[in-house]
Amino acid sequence: MNMDIQDQLKNLFPDHKASEETQKEAPTLWMQDEPMICKYEKRKGKPITIIEGYTGATSDFKQLAKEIKKLLSVGGSFKNEQIIIQGDYRDKIMSFLKEKGFKVKRVGG
């Protein structure tokens, strides 16, 4: 007897009606007026990309950092209101942020 999770939930909670709200995607991130800044630096001889200027909640910015690192399969961190990504990925990061609806400004190089 093989049931998927939806069938199991229906058996456990027969009166529950699946609402539209439970099947909604993750909420969109805070949209801002000022563009975020995407810049390139070298630290300890290694290239890094820095994204800063986000005005929304810190938790949303951390989530964005996680998505960027996963998208590019690279390491990085979130410090001092900045997302720091290992490597020079300005073009990929900027196109990703534009798809999400952010305004992005390239600084330097």
C-alpha positions in Angstrom: 0.0 0.0 0.0 1.8 3.1 -1.2 0.2 6.5 -0.5 1.7 9.9 -1.2 1.9 12.6 1.5 -1.3 14.3 0.3 -3.4 11.1 0.7 -1.9 10.5 4.2 -2.7 14.0 5.2 -6.3 13.6 4.0 -6.6 10.4 6.1 -5.3 12.2 9.2 -7.3 15.4 8.7 -10.4 14.5 6.8 -12.1 17.8 7.5 -9.2 20.0 6.3 -9.7 21.8 3.0 -6.5 22.6 1.1 -6.6 26.4 0.6 -4.9 28.4 -2.1 -2.7 30.0 0.6 -1.0 26.8 1.6 0.1 26.1 -1.9 1.5 29.6 -2.5 5.2 30.1 -3.4 7.6 31.8 -1.1 6.9 35.5 -0.5 8.6 37.9 -2.7 11.5 39.9 -1.3 11.3 43.5 -0.3 11.4 45.8 -3.3 13.5 49.0 -2.9 13.9 52.4 -4.5 17.7 52.6 -4.5 19.6 50.1 -6.7 21.7 47.5 -5.0 25.4 47.8 -5.7 27.4 44.9 -7.2 31.2 45.4 -7.1 34.4 43.5 -7.6 37.3 43.4 -5.2 40.4 41.4 -4.6 41.1 40.3 -1.0 44.2 38.4 -0.1 44.8 38.0 -3.8 41.4 36.3 -4.5 38.6 37.8 -6.5 35.3 38.4 -4.7 31.9 40.0 -5.7 30.2 42.2 -3.1 26.5 43.0 -3.1 25.3 45.8 -0.9 22.6 48.4 -0.5 19.7 46.2 0.4 17.1 48.1 2.5 14.8 45.3 3.5 14.9 42.8 6.4 18.2 41.2 7.2 16.6 37.7 7.0 15.5 38.3 3.4 19.0 39.5 2.5 20.5 36.3 4.1 18.0 34.2 2.1 19.0 36.0 -1.1 22.7 35.3 -0.3 21.9 31.6 0.1 20.0 31.5 -3.3 22.9 33.2 -5.1 25.5 30.8 -3.6 23.3 27.9 -4.6 22.8 29.2 -8.1 26.5 29.7 -8.7 27.6 26.7 -6.6 30.2 28.8 -4.8 31.0 29.8 -1.3 30.3 33.2 0.3 29.2 34.9 3.4 26.9 37.6 4.8 28.7 40.2 6.9 28.1 43.9 7.7 25.0 44.2 5.5 26.9 42.8 2.5 26.8 39.6 0.6 30.3 38.4 -0.3 30.6 35.8 -3.0 33.8 34.1 -3.8 34.9 34.8 -7.4 34.0 37.4 -10.1 30.3 36.6 -10.9 29.0 40.2 -11.4 27.2 39.5 -14.7 25.5 36.3 -13.5 24.5 37.9 -10.1 23.2 41.0 -11.8 21.0 39.1 -14.2 19.7 36.9 -11.4 18.8 40.0 -9.3 17.1 41.7 -12.3 15.0 38.5 -12.8 14.0 38.8 -9.2 12.9 42.4 -9.8 15.7 44.3 -8.2 17.5 47.3 -9.6 21.2 46.7 -9.7 24.1 49.1 -10.3 27.6 47.8 -11.4 30.5 49.6 -9.7 34.1 49.4 -10.8 35.7 47.6 -13.7 
